[in-house]
Amino acid sequence: GIVSNKEDFVRIDEDEMQERCHGIGYGAMKRFLVLAFIGDEVAGCCSCTLGWQGVDVLGQFGMLAVHPSFQRKGIATKLIDFSEKFCLEQGIVVMQCEERTCTDGSHPVSNWMMKFYQERLKYKIVKKYYSPKGSFSRGAVSVKDCEFLIYHKVINQEAYEKLQR
C-alpha cells in the first residue's frame, strides 16, 4: 500500500460527504455527488464540480469509487462520462481530475489508475507535485514517495481553441 495506517485513512469525512450531497457554491464553483445504481444498490459514486477552483470553464471529477462487487463492469467509466457530459452541457471546456499516486511502478493500483486516466479516458498530466514519504493526508502517512498528479482533458475543442486566441 501507499499508507502506513490504512485503518486511519479517511477517504472522505462526514462534512465533505454532506458538502458533496448538497452541493457547494463558492462563486462559480458548484459541486455535486453522482451516484451509479444497479437495481436499488449504490454501485459507485464520484463528485462532479462546475467552475473548479473558481475557473468558470474548468470542471472536475473526483472521489471516484466503485463497490468491489461491481468493479470491472464499466461503472467508473460511466460515472466519468456522465460527469463530462453534464459539465459540457453547463459550458465547461476542460475537465480535471487529481490523484496522489506512487509513480515508481511499485504499486499496482496506482499503475492501473494512471493507465486508466491516460489511455482509456484520454486525460493528460498537466502538473506534478512531489509528495515525499511520510506525508500526511486524510488521516494516514505515506510509506512511499508519491506524486500528486493533475490531469486535464478538453471536452469542448471549439471553445478551447477560442480561449487560446
C-alpha positions as CSV (number, residue, x, y, z in Angstrom):
1,G,0.0,0.0,0.0
2,I,0.8,3.6,-0.1
3,V,-0.2,4.5,3.5
4,S,1.1,3.0,6.8
5,N,-2.1,3.1,8.8
6,K,-4.9,2.2,6.4
7,E,-7.3,1.8,9.3
8,D,-7.0,5.6,10.0
9,F,-7.1,6.6,6.3
10,V,-10.2,8.7,5.7
11,R,-11.1,8.9,2.0
12,I,-14.0,11.3,2.8
13,D,-15.3,12.6,6.1
14,E,-18.9,13.3,7.1
15,D,-18.6,17.1,6.5
16,E,-17.2,16.5,3.0
17,M,-19.9,14.0,2.2
18,Q,-22.6,16.5,3.3
19,E,-21.0,19.1,1.1
20,R,-21.0,16.7,-1.9
21,C,-24.6,15.6,-1.3
22,H,-25.9,19.2,-1.0
23,G,-23.6,20.9,-3.5
24,I,-21.4,23.8,-2.7
25,G,-21.3,27.2,-4.1
26,Y,-18.1,29.2,-3.9
27,G,-18.6,31.8,-6.5
28,A,-18.6,30.0,-9.8
29,M,-17.9,26.6,-8.2
30,K,-20.8,24.1,-7.7
31,R,-20.2,20.6,-6.6
32,F,-22.5,17.6,-6.9
33,L,-22.4,13.9,-6.0
34,V,-23.0,11.5,-8.9
35,L,-24.3,8.0,-7.9
36,A,-24.5,4.9,-10.1
37,F,-27.1,2.3,-9.2
38,I,-27.5,-1.4,-10.0
39,G,-31.1,-2.1,-9.1
40,D,-31.6,-0.3,-5.8
41,E,-28.0,-0.7,-4.7
42,V,-25.4,2.1,-4.9
43,A,-22.7,0.6,-7.1
44,G,-20.4,3.6,-7.3
45,C,-20.0,7.4,-7.0
46,C,-17.9,10.4,-7.9
47,S,-18.1,14.1,-7.3
48,C,-18.6,16.5,-10.2
49,T,-17.7,20.1,-9.9
50,L,-18.5,23.1,-12.2
51,G,-16.2,26.0,-12.1
52,W,-13.4,24.1,-10.3
53,Q,-11.3,26.5,-8.1
54,G,-13.3,29.4,-9.4
55,V,-12.4,29.0,-13.0
56,D,-15.7,29.1,-14.8
57,V,-14.6,26.9,-17.8
58,L,-12.9,24.2,-15.7
59,G,-14.9,21.2,-14.4
60,Q,-13.6,18.4,-12.2
61,F,-14.5,14.9,-11.2
62,G,-13.1,13.3,-8.1
63,M,-13.6,10.8,-5.2
64,L,-14.3,8.1,-7.8
65,A,-15.2,4.9,-6.1
66,V,-17.0,1.6,-7.2
67,H,-18.1,-1.0,-4.7
68,P,-15.8,-4.1,-5.0
69,S,-18.7,-6.4,-6.1
70,F,-19.4,-4.1,-9.1
71,Q,-15.9,-3.4,-10.2
72,R,-14.6,-4.2,-13.7
73,K,-18.1,-3.6,-15.2
74,G,-17.5,-0.2,-16.7
75,I,-19.2,1.7,-13.9
76,A,-16.3,4.1,-13.2
77,T,-16.2,5.0,-16.9
78,K,-19.9,5.6,-17.0
79,L,-19.7,7.9,-13.9
80,I,-16.9,9.9,-15.5
81,D,-18.7,10.0,-18.9
82,F,-21.8,11.3,-17.1
83,S,-19.7,14.0,-15.3
84,E,-18.1,15.1,-18.5
85,K,-21.4,15.3,-20.4
86,F,-23.1,17.2,-17.5
87,C,-20.1,19.6,-17.4
88,L,-20.2,20.1,-21.2
89,E,-23.9,20.9,-21.1
90,Q,-23.1,23.6,-18.4
91,G,-20.5,25.3,-20.6
92,I,-17.4,23.6,-19.1
93,V,-14.5,23.4,-21.6
94,V,-11.8,21.4,-19.7
95,M,-12.2,18.6,-17.2
96,Q,-9.7,18.0,-14.4
97,C,-9.0,15.1,-12.1
98,E,-6.3,14.7,-9.4
99,E,-4.5,11.8,-8.0
100,R,-1.9,11.2,-5.3
101,T,-0.1,8.2,-6.6
102,C,3.0,6.1,-6.5
103,T,4.7,6.7,-9.8
104,D,7.7,4.4,-9.4
105,G,5.8,1.4,-10.8
106,S,5.7,-0.5,-7.5
107,H,2.0,0.0,-6.7
108,P,-0.4,-2.0,-8.8
109,V,-3.5,0.2,-8.1
110,S,-1.5,3.4,-8.9
111,N,-0.3,1.8,-12.1
112,W,-3.8,0.8,-13.1
113,M,-5.3,4.3,-12.3
114,M,-2.6,6.2,-14.3
115,K,-3.2,3.9,-17.3
116,F,-7.0,4.2,-16.9
117,Y,-6.9,8.0,-16.8
118,Q,-4.4,8.5,-19.6
119,E,-5.0,5.6,-22.1
120,R,-8.7,4.8,-21.6
121,L,-10.1,8.2,-20.7
122,K,-7.6,10.3,-22.7
123,Y,-6.6,12.6,-19.8
124,K,-3.2,14.2,-19.9
125,I,-0.9,15.0,-16.9
126,V,-0.5,18.8,-16.8
127,K,1.1,19.2,-13.4
128,K,3.0,17.1,-10.9
129,Y,3.8,17.8,-7.3
130,Y,6.2,15.7,-5.2
131,S,4.7,14.2,-2.1
132,P,7.6,12.6,-0.1
133,K,7.4,9.5,2.1
134,G,6.0,10.5,5.4
135,S,3.5,13.0,4.0
136,F,0.2,13.2,6.0
137,S,-3.0,13.2,4.1
138,R,-6.6,12.2,5.1
139,G,-5.5,10.7,8.4
140,A,-2.7,8.5,7.1
141,V,1.1,8.8,6.5
142,S,2.5,7.7,3.2
143,V,5.1,4.9,3.3
144,K,6.5,5.7,-0.2
145,D,7.4,8.8,-2.2
146,C,4.4,9.8,-4.2
147,E,3.4,12.4,-6.7
148,F,0.2,14.4,-6.8
149,L,-0.9,14.4,-10.4
150,I,-3.2,16.9,-12.1
151,Y,-4.9,15.6,-15.3
152,H,-6.8,17.6,-17.9
153,K,-9.0,16.7,-20.8
154,V,-10.5,19.2,-23.3
155,I,-14.2,18.3,-23.6
156,N,-15.2,21.3,-25.9
157,Q,-12.4,21.7,-28.5
158,E,-14.1,24.6,-30.3
159,A,-14.4,26.7,-27.1
160,Y,-10.9,25.7,-26.0
161,E,-9.4,27.0,-29.3
162,K,-11.3,30.3,-28.8
163,L,-9.8,30.6,-25.3
164,Q,-6.3,30.0,-26.7
165,R,-6.6,33.0,-29.1
